[in-house]
Amino acid sequence: MQTKLTLRLEDSLIRAGKRQAERRGKSLSALVADFITVLDRAEPNPDDLPPIVKRLKGIAQAANPDDYHRYLEEKYR
């Protein structure tokens, strides 16, 4: 079932979207639908990750980038 949706975008973005759609022989709606489909497929499913990756996922969130930069500065002096 298709449903109508109104988007508010900058004029320049709408023009760029229309140009891209024309180049591909599609409507702007089809182009947006394709883009959302690609985004949805690109998002990894956590259940599909190998066990080692599941265990490591998020481990570096507490790391401070400044500490790493200081480490690199010291290392390459």
N, C-alpha and C positions, 0 to 999 in steps of 0.2 A: 504494500500500500504506500503510495506516495502522499506526502503532506507538504503543503506550502510553508516556506520559512522566509522571513525577512531578515537580512543582515544589514548592519550599519557599518560601512567601511569608508575609508578615505577615497575621494574621487580617483586619485592616481592609482590606488590599488585596484579599484574596479576596472579602470582602463587597462591596466596590466593584465588582469585576469581575463578580460575579454580578448585581448591580443593573443594570450597563450591558448585560450580555448579555440580561437579561430585557426591558429597554426596547427592545432591537433585535430581539427574537424569535429569539435565537440561543443556542446553548450557550456556555459559557465557553471551551471548546476551540475552537469556531468563531471566537469573538471574538479569541482569541490568534492563531489561524492568519491571520485577516485582518490583524491588526496586523503580524505578521512579514512578510506579503506586501507590505504598504505600505512597510515599512522597506526591504525588499529592492529594490523598484522605485525608491525615492527615492535610493538610493545611486548616484551618477553613475559611469558607466563611463568610465575615463580615455581609452579609445579613441574615445569619442563626443564628446570635447571639440574645439572648433575649434582650429586650430593656434596662434593667438595666445594662447589661454587655456592651452594646454599649455605654452607657453614661459614664461608668467607664473606658473604654478602653483607655489606654495611660495617665491616670491621674497621675501616679507616675513617668513619664519620667523625670520630672524636679527634682526629689528627689536626694539628694546627699548621696551616700552610706556611706561616711565618717561621716556625721551627724548621721546616724542611728547607726553606730558602736560606736560613742561617747555616744549616748543615752544608748545603752546597757551596756557599760562599767560603766557609772554612776549608772544605775539601779541595777546592780549586784555587786556593791562594798560592 
